[in-house]
Protein backbone atom coordinates (compact mmCIF):
# COMPACT_ATOMS: atom_id res chain seq x y z
CA UNK A 1 0.00 0.00 0.00
CA UNK A 2 1.50 3.32 -1.08
CA UNK A 3 1.42 6.51 1.05
CA UNK A 4 -1.22 7.87 -1.34
CA UNK A 5 -3.39 4.81 -0.66
CA UNK A 6 -2.89 5.30 3.08
CA UNK A 7 -4.08 8.91 2.83
CA UNK A 8 -7.10 7.89 0.77
CA UNK A 9 -7.95 5.15 3.27
CA UNK A 10 -7.54 7.60 6.14
CA UNK A 11 -10.01 10.01 4.50
CA UNK A 12 -12.55 7.29 3.79
CA UNK A 13 -12.42 5.90 7.31
CA UNK A 14 -12.67 9.41 8.77
CA UNK A 15 -15.83 10.07 6.73
CA UNK A 16 -17.36 6.68 7.52
CA UNK A 17 -16.44 7.01 11.19
CA UNK A 18 -15.18 3.50 11.75
CA UNK A 19 -12.99 0.52 10.99
CA UNK A 20 -13.79 -2.09 8.30
CA UNK A 21 -15.32 -5.35 9.57
CA UNK A 22 -12.15 -7.28 8.75
CA UNK A 23 -9.36 -4.71 8.97
CA UNK A 24 -5.89 -5.33 7.69
CA UNK A 25 -2.72 -3.96 9.21
CA UNK A 26 -2.86 -0.70 7.29
CA UNK A 27 -6.50 -0.11 8.21
CA UNK A 28 -5.64 -0.66 11.87
CA UNK A 29 -2.71 1.73 11.55
CA UNK A 30 -4.95 4.43 10.12
CA UNK A 31 -7.59 3.80 12.80
CA UNK A 32 -4.90 4.22 15.44
CA UNK A 33 -3.81 7.50 13.87
CA UNK A 34 -7.42 8.68 13.80
CA UNK A 35 -7.83 7.91 17.50
CA UNK A 36 -4.57 9.72 18.22
CA UNK A 37 -5.79 12.82 16.38
CA UNK A 38 -8.95 12.74 18.46
CA UNK A 39 -6.80 12.49 21.61
CA UNK A 40 -8.39 9.10 22.35
CA UNK A 41 -5.15 7.59 23.57
CA UNK A 42 -6.75 4.60 25.29
CA UNK A 43 -8.18 3.56 21.92
CA UNK A 44 -5.07 4.41 19.89
CA UNK A 45 -2.76 2.13 21.88
CA UNK A 46 -4.51 -1.22 21.20
CA UNK A 47 -5.22 -0.25 17.57
CA UNK A 48 -1.56 0.42 16.95
CA UNK A 49 -0.66 -2.81 18.74
CA UNK A 50 -3.09 -4.75 16.54
CA UNK A 51 -1.57 -3.18 13.44
CA UNK A 52 1.89 -4.37 14.47
CA UNK A 53 0.64 -7.88 15.20
CA UNK A 54 -1.16 -8.03 11.86
CA UNK A 55 2.09 -7.28 10.02
CA UNK A 56 2.66 -4.07 8.09
CA UNK A 57 3.90 -4.08 4.50
CA UNK A 58 6.73 -1.58 4.90
CA UNK A 59 9.23 -0.78 7.68
CA UNK A 60 8.25 2.89 7.28
CA UNK A 61 4.76 2.04 8.49
CA UNK A 62 6.04 0.04 11.46
CA UNK A 63 8.24 2.95 12.49
CA UNK A 64 5.29 5.33 12.26
CA UNK A 65 3.10 3.00 14.31
CA UNK A 66 5.69 2.73 17.09
CA UNK A 67 6.06 6.50 17.05
CA UNK A 68 2.29 7.05 17.20
CA UNK A 69 1.85 4.54 20.01
CA UNK A 70 4.72 6.21 21.83
CA UNK A 71 2.84 9.51 21.70
CA UNK A 72 -0.25 7.81 23.09
CA UNK A 73 1.75 6.19 25.91
CA UNK A 74 3.44 9.51 26.66
CA UNK A 75 0.06 11.21 27.00
CA UNK A 76 -1.21 8.50 29.35
CA UNK A 77 1.83 8.85 31.61
CA UNK A 78 3.44 5.54 30.61
CA UNK A 79 6.88 7.01 30.00
CA UNK A 80 8.86 3.75 29.92
CA UNK A 81 6.58 2.27 27.25
CA UNK A 82 6.70 5.51 25.29
CA UNK A 83 10.51 5.51 25.38
CA UNK A 84 10.61 1.88 24.22
CA UNK A 85 8.37 2.66 21.27
CA UNK A 86 10.40 5.71 20.28
CA UNK A 87 13.61 3.67 20.46
CA UNK A 88 12.08 0.95 18.28
CA UNK A 89 10.90 3.53 15.74
CA UNK A 90 14.47 4.85 15.53
CA UNK A 91 15.89 1.33 15.20
CA UNK A 92 13.56 0.60 12.30
CA UNK A 93 14.06 3.97 10.64
CA UNK A 94 17.35 5.55 11.79
CA UNK A 95 16.76 8.80 9.89
CA UNK A 96 13.51 9.50 11.79
CA UNK A 97 13.87 12.77 13.69
CA UNK A 98 10.55 12.97 15.53
CA UNK A 99 11.12 10.10 18.01
CA UNK A 100 14.37 11.76 19.08
CA UNK A 101 12.42 14.93 19.89
CA UNK A 102 9.90 13.02 21.98
CA UNK A 103 12.59 11.08 23.80
CA UNK A 104 14.15 14.43 24.64
CA UNK A 105 10.86 15.59 26.14
CA UNK A 106 10.80 12.50 28.33
CA UNK A 107 14.38 13.13 29.47
CA UNK A 108 13.57 16.77 30.23
CA UNK A 109 10.65 15.65 32.40
CA UNK A 110 13.03 13.34 34.29
CA UNK A 111 15.60 16.09 34.77
CA UNK A 112 18.15 14.35 32.52
CA UNK A 113 18.96 17.43 30.49
CA UNK A 114 22.24 16.23 28.99
CA UNK A 115 20.46 13.19 27.53
CA UNK A 116 17.73 15.48 26.21
CA UNK A 117 20.33 17.72 24.53
CA UNK A 118 21.88 14.63 22.91
CA UNK A 119 18.52 13.51 21.50
CA UNK A 120 17.73 16.98 20.15
CA UNK A 121 21.21 17.17 18.62
CA UNK A 122 20.66 13.87 16.84
CA UNK A 123 17.30 15.11 15.54
CA UNK A 124 19.06 18.23 14.24
CA UNK A 125 21.62 16.06 12.49
CA UNK A 126 18.72 14.56 10.56
CA UNK A 127 16.89 17.85 10.05
CA UNK A 128 19.04 20.88 10.77
CA UNK A 129 16.40 23.47 9.88
CA UNK A 130 13.72 22.43 12.40
CA UNK A 131 12.93 25.44 14.61
CA UNK A 132 10.90 23.39 17.09
CA UNK A 133 13.85 21.06 17.66
CA UNK A 134 16.18 24.01 18.17
CA UNK A 135 13.66 25.45 20.61
CA UNK A 136 13.49 22.15 22.47
CA UNK A 137 17.26 21.93 22.77
CA UNK A 138 17.28 25.53 23.94
CA UNK A 139 14.83 24.56 26.69
CA UNK A 140 17.10 21.70 27.78
CA UNK A 141 20.11 24.03 27.96
CA UNK A 142 17.94 26.56 29.79
CA UNK A 143 16.73 24.06 32.36
CA UNK A 144 20.30 23.01 33.20
CA UNK A 145 21.29 26.67 33.63
CA UNK A 146 23.31 26.99 30.41
CA UNK A 147 21.72 30.30 29.36
CA UNK A 148 24.23 31.20 26.66
CA UNK A 149 23.62 28.00 24.68
CA UNK A 150 19.88 28.36 25.31
CA UNK A 151 19.89 31.87 23.85
CA UNK A 152 21.92 30.62 20.89
CA UNK A 153 19.36 27.90 20.09
CA UNK A 154 16.37 30.18 20.62
CA UNK A 155 17.97 32.79 18.34
CA UNK A 156 18.65 30.23 15.60
CA UNK A 157 15.04 29.05 15.82
CA UNK A 158 13.85 32.66 15.49
CA UNK A 159 16.14 33.12 12.47
CA UNK A 160 14.33 30.24 10.77
CA UNK A 161 10.86 31.25 11.98
CA UNK A 162 10.71 34.99 12.82
CA UNK A 163 7.19 34.56 14.23
CA UNK A 164 8.15 31.89 16.79
CA UNK A 165 6.49 33.47 19.84
CA UNK A 166 7.59 30.76 22.27
CA UNK A 167 11.23 31.21 21.33
CA UNK A 168 10.99 34.94 22.06
CA UNK A 169 9.33 34.24 25.41
CA UNK A 170 11.94 31.70 26.48
CA UNK A 171 14.82 33.81 25.22
CA UNK A 172 13.43 36.64 27.34
CA UNK A 173 13.58 34.40 30.41
CA UNK A 174 17.16 33.43 29.58
CA UNK A 175 18.08 37.10 29.25
CA UNK A 176 16.42 37.77 32.61
CA UNK A 177 18.47 35.00 34.19
CA UNK A 178 21.59 36.78 32.89
CA UNK A 179 20.35 40.13 34.23
CA UNK A 180 19.69 41.73 30.82
CA UNK A 181 16.24 43.23 31.46
CA UNK A 182 16.21 45.46 28.37
CA UNK A 183 16.63 42.54 25.96
CA UNK A 184 14.17 40.48 28.00
CA UNK A 185 11.45 43.12 27.81
CA UNK A 186 12.03 43.56 24.07
CA UNK A 187 11.53 39.82 23.53
CA UNK A 188 8.43 39.69 25.73
CA UNK A 189 6.82 42.50 23.71
CA UNK A 190 7.69 40.70 20.48
CA UNK A 191 6.09 37.52 21.81
CA UNK A 192 2.91 39.38 22.81
CA UNK A 193 2.73 41.13 19.43
CA UNK A 194 3.02 37.84 17.50
CA UNK A 195 0.35 36.17 19.63
CA UNK A 196 -1.99 39.12 19.20
CA UNK A 197 -1.46 39.15 15.43
CA UNK A 198 -2.49 35.50 15.23
CA UNK A 199 -5.58 36.10 17.37
CA UNK A 200 -6.64 39.15 15.33
CA UNK A 201 -6.15 37.48 11.95
CA UNK A 202 -7.76 34.12 12.74
CA UNK A 203 -11.35 34.78 13.87
CA UNK A 204 -12.39 31.54 12.17
CA UNK A 205 -9.86 28.90 13.08
CA UNK A 206 -9.31 25.18 12.80
CA UNK A 207 -7.44 23.74 15.78
CA UNK A 208 -4.30 21.73 15.02
CA UNK A 209 -4.89 17.99 15.30
CA UNK A 210 -3.35 16.24 18.28
CA UNK A 211 -0.11 14.53 17.42
CA UNK A 212 0.60 16.81 14.45
CA UNK A 213 4.18 17.91 14.00
CA UNK A 214 4.17 21.67 14.63
CA UNK A 215 7.27 22.06 12.49
CA UNK A 216 5.62 20.63 9.38
CA UNK A 217 2.96 22.80 7.79
CA UNK A 218 1.69 19.89 5.74
CA UNK A 219 0.55 18.21 8.95
CA UNK A 220 -1.39 21.24 10.18
CA UNK A 221 -4.81 22.55 9.26
CA UNK A 222 -4.17 25.95 10.76
CA UNK A 223 -2.79 27.69 13.82
CA UNK A 224 -4.02 26.39 17.14
CA UNK A 225 -5.67 29.65 18.17
CA UNK A 226 -6.94 28.12 21.41
CA UNK A 227 -3.35 27.64 22.50
CA UNK A 228 -2.45 31.15 21.33
CA UNK A 229 -5.21 32.61 23.52
CA UNK A 230 -3.86 30.59 26.43
CA UNK A 231 -0.26 31.63 25.79
CA UNK A 232 -1.23 35.27 25.63
CA UNK A 233 -3.21 34.95 28.86
CA UNK A 234 -0.28 33.29 30.63
CA UNK A 235 2.13 35.95 29.40
CA UNK A 236 -0.07 38.86 30.53
CA UNK A 237 -0.74 37.20 33.91
CA UNK A 238 2.69 35.87 34.88
CA UNK A 239 5.33 37.88 33.02
CA UNK A 240 8.11 38.89 35.42
CA UNK A 241 8.32 42.26 33.64
CA UNK A 242 5.66 44.49 35.22
CA UNK A 243 5.41 46.73 32.15
CA UNK A 244 3.87 43.88 30.16
CA UNK A 245 1.47 42.39 32.70
CA UNK A 246 -2.22 43.10 32.15
CA UNK A 247 -4.63 41.19 34.38
CA UNK A 248 -7.80 42.30 32.59
CA UNK A 249 -6.58 41.12 29.20
CA UNK A 250 -5.14 37.96 30.74
CA UNK A 251 -8.55 37.12 32.18
CA UNK A 252 -10.29 37.83 28.87
CA UNK A 253 -7.98 35.55 26.91
CA UNK A 254 -7.89 32.79 29.53
CA UNK A 255 -11.68 32.63 29.61
CA UNK A 256 -11.75 32.51 25.82
CA UNK A 257 -9.25 29.66 25.72
CA UNK A 258 -11.21 27.64 28.29
CA UNK A 259 -14.50 28.20 26.47
CA UNK A 260 -13.06 27.29 23.07
CA UNK A 261 -11.59 24.02 24.37
CA UNK A 262 -14.81 23.35 26.30
CA UNK A 263 -12.81 23.28 29.55
CA UNK A 264 -11.04 20.09 28.45
CA UNK A 265 -7.42 21.34 28.65
CA UNK A 266 -6.18 21.46 32.25
CA UNK A 267 -3.34 23.84 31.43
CA UNK A 268 -5.80 26.48 30.28
CA UNK A 269 -7.59 26.30 33.63
CA UNK A 270 -4.19 26.85 35.25
CA UNK A 271 -3.83 30.01 33.15
CA UNK A 272 -7.29 31.20 34.15
CA UNK A 273 -6.36 30.87 37.82
CA UNK A 274 -3.17 32.87 37.22
CA UNK A 275 -5.20 35.57 35.46
CA UNK A 276 -7.61 35.85 38.39
CA UNK A 277 -4.63 36.14 40.74
CA UNK A 278 -3.15 38.95 38.66
CA UNK A 279 -6.43 40.88 38.91
CA UNK A 280 -6.45 40.40 42.71
CA UNK A 281 -9.42 37.99 42.72
CA UNK A 282 -7.70 35.36 44.82
CA UNK A 283 -10.90 33.53 45.78
CA UNK A 284 -11.50 32.70 42.11
CA UNK A 285 -7.79 31.97 41.62
CA UNK A 286 -7.88 29.40 44.44
CA UNK A 287 -11.09 27.87 43.09
CA UNK A 288 -9.75 27.29 39.59
CA UNK A 289 -6.25 26.35 40.71
CA UNK A 290 -7.70 23.71 43.04
CA UNK A 291 -9.62 22.33 40.06
CA UNK A 292 -6.42 22.28 38.01
CA UNK A 293 -4.59 20.39 40.77
CA UNK A 294 -7.27 17.68 40.75
CA UNK A 295 -6.82 17.36 36.97
CA UNK A 296 -3.00 17.38 37.10
CA UNK A 297 -2.09 15.94 40.52
CA UNK A 298 1.53 15.24 39.53
CA UNK A 299 2.28 18.88 38.70
CA UNK A 300 4.29 20.11 41.68
CA UNK A 301 4.23 23.65 40.29
CA UNK A 302 0.44 23.64 40.19
CA UNK A 303 0.31 22.86 43.91
CA UNK A 304 2.87 25.58 44.63
CA UNK A 305 0.76 28.12 42.73
CA UNK A 306 -2.28 27.08 44.72
CA UNK A 307 -0.45 27.90 47.95
CA UNK A 308 0.60 31.26 46.52
CA UNK A 309 -3.00 32.17 45.73
CA UNK A 310 -4.18 31.05 49.16
CA UNK A 311 -1.65 33.53 50.55
CA UNK A 312 -2.93 36.28 48.21
CA UNK A 313 0.19 36.27 46.05
CA UNK A 314 0.25 36.14 42.22
CA UNK A 315 2.54 33.83 40.27
CA UNK A 316 5.53 35.10 38.29
CA UNK A 317 7.11 33.00 35.55
CA UNK A 318 10.87 32.62 35.63
CA UNK A 319 11.64 29.39 33.75
CA UNK A 320 10.85 27.82 30.36
N, C-alpha and C positions, 0 to 999 in steps of 0.2 A: 504494500500500500504506500503510495507516494505521499509527500507532505500535502500536496493539493487535495488528494483524496481524504486525508485526515481532516483538513479544514472543511471540506464539503460535508463530511460525516458529522463533524462538530456542529455545523449550522443546522443540519437536518434534525439531529437529536435535540438541539436547543429548542427548535420550533415545536417538535413533537412532545417535548417535555419528559422523555424517558429513555430507557435502554431497550434494545431489541429483545425479543423473547429468548433468543439463543445467541447471546453476544459472543463475539470473538475477542481476541486480546486487544485489538485496536479499538473496538467499541467500548470495552471496559476502560481503556486508557482515556478515551475522550470523556466518558462518563465521570471518571475521577477528576479530570480537569474541570469539568462543569461544576462539580460539587465544590472544588477548591475555589473557583471564581465566586460561588455563592457563599463562601465562608462556612460551608458545611463540612468541617474537617472530619467529624466523626464518620461521615459517609464517604469522604474522599479516601481515607486510609484503607478500608477493605476493598474498595473498587480498584485502587492502584495495586494492592496485593494480588487481587484476582487476575489483573492484567499480566502481572509478572508470572504467575503460576500457569496462565494459559499459553504463554510463550509469544513474545513479540517478534515481528519479522526482522527488525533492524536494531543493532546496538544503540543507535541514536534514540530510538523510542524507549528502550530500557533505561538509558541514562536519564531521559526526561521524566520517566515514571518515578525513578528513585528520587530525583530532585523534587518533584511535586509532592511525593509522600513525605519527604523531609520537611517541606514547608508546613504540611498539615500537622506532622508530629511537633514541629517547633511551636505552632500556635496552640497546641493542646498541652504544652509544658513537658513533653517527653523529649528532652534535650539529647539524651544518649542515643535514642532511636533516630532522631533527626540527624545527628552527626554521622551515624553509621550509613544512613541513606545518602547523605551528601558525599561521603568518602567513596561509596560504591559508584555513584554517578561519575565522580572524577576518575575512578579506575577504569570504567567502561569508556569514558570519553575524556581523555586527558586535557584536551583544549576546550574545556567547558568552564567558563569563568564564574557563572552564577553560584554554583555550590561553594566555591571558595569564599565568596562574599557572605553567604549565609553561615558558613562555618566561623567566619570572623565575628559575626554577630553573636554567635554562641560563646565564643571565647571572651568577647567583651563583657557579656553578661556574667561570666565566671571570674572576671578580673584578670584574665590571662592576656594582657594587652600585647605582649611581644608575639605571642602565637597569632593573635588577631592581625597584627601588622604583617606577619609573614604570609597569611592567607590573602590579605588584600594585595600585597606585593605580587603574589603569584597570579592573582586575577588581572592585575595591571600588566603583567608580562603577556598575558593572552590578549588583553584589550586595553591598550595604553591610553585611549581617549575616552574613558568612562568616567564622567564627573562624579557619579554616585559612589563609585569605588574609591576615588580620590578623597571624597568627603568622608567615607567610612574610615579610611586609613587615618585621615586627619583626626577623626574622633578618637581613634585608638591612641594616637600620639598624645592627644589632648588629655585623655583620661589618665595616662601615665605621667603627666606633668611635663611632657616634652613640647612646650608651646611653640618653639621655633619651627619644628618640623610640622606641627599641626597647621600653623599659619601658612607654611609653604604648600601643603596639600590643599587647604581650603582655597588659596589663591590660584593654584593651578586649575582646580575645579571651576572657579569663577571665570578664569580665562577661556575655558571651553564653553561654559554656559553662563553668560553674564547676568542672567535672571535667576540664578540659583540662590533663592532667599535663605535657605537653611545654612548655606556656606557662609553668607554674610553674617548671619546671627552667631554662628559658632566662632567665626574669626573674631567677631567683636568680643566674645567671652575670652578668647585667647589673648587678645590685646589687653583686656582688663586685667587678666592675670599677670601680665607683664608691666602693668601700671600705665599703659598708654591710653588714657581716657578719650583723647581727641579722636584717635583712629577708631576706637570702639564705638563712640557715639555716631560717627560717620557711617560705620557699617550697620548699626542698628537702624538708622534712618533709611538706608538703602533697602534693608530687609523689609521694613514696614511699607515702603513705597512700592516694592515689587508685589507684595501680598495684596495691597490695595488695588493695584492695577489689574490683577487677576480677578479680584472680586467685582470690580466695576465693569469689566469687559466680558464677564461670563454670567449674565443673569439667568440664562438657560443652560444648565450644565448637565453633563453625564459623568457620574462618578467613575473613577478608575476601577476596573475589576480587581478583586483581591488576587494576590499572587502575580500581578502584572509586573514586569520589569520597568521601574520608573526611568531607566536610562535608555529605553528603546521605544521610540514614538510609535512604532508599528504595533506594539502591544497595548497601547493606550487608546481609549475612546475620547479622552479629553482630560483637562486638569481636574484633580479631585478638589473641587471648590469647598466641600465640607471641611476637608483638612486645612485648607487655606484660611477659612473663617476661624478655625480652632487655633491655628498658628498665630494669627493676628491677635486673637483674644489673649493668648498666653503671653505674647510679647508686650502688649499694652498693660497687662496686669502684673507681670513679674520682672520686667526689665530692670536691671540694677541701675540704669541711668534714669534719674528722676525726670529729666527733660522729655523723655519719650513716653513715660507711663500715662495712661488715660483710662481710669476705671470705668467711666461711662461707656466709652467705645468698647472696652474689653467685655463688659457685660452684654452689650448689644450683640457682638460677634459670637460670644460663647453661647448665648441663648440660640442664636441662629444655627450654629453648628449642631447643637443638641437636637433641635427641632428637625433639621434636615436629615440627621442620621436616625431619627425616631428614638433617641435616647439609648441607642444600642452600642455606642462606643464609650467605654469607661473613661478613657483619657480625656474626652470632651467634657465629661462631668467634672473631672479634676480641674479643668480650665475654668469652668463656670464657678466652682468654689473659689478659685484664686481671684476671679474677677469680682465676686461679691466681697472678698476680703479687701481688695484694693479700694472699693467704694466705701468701706467701713461698716458694711452689713455683715458682721461676724456671725450672727445667728444663722443667716442663710448659708454663709461659708461653711460653718460647722455641719449643717444639715446635709449639704451636697457632698462635702468631703467625707463624711461618715458613710454616705451611700457609695462613694467611690471605693473606700477601703473595703467594704463588703464585696465589691465586684473584683477588686484586685488585692487580695489579702497578703500577697507576697511582696508588694511594693513597700519597702521600708520608708521611702521618701513620702509616700502618700500618708502614712501614719504620722510622720514627723510634721507634715503640713497641717494635719488635723490638730495636733497639739499647739501649733502656732496660732491657729485660728481660735482655739479655745482660750488662748491667752491674749486675744485681741491684737495679734500681730500678723501683718501680711507676709507673703512669701516673696523672696527675691531670688531669681535664677542666677547661678554663678558657674554652671558646668554644662557641657554639651549633653 
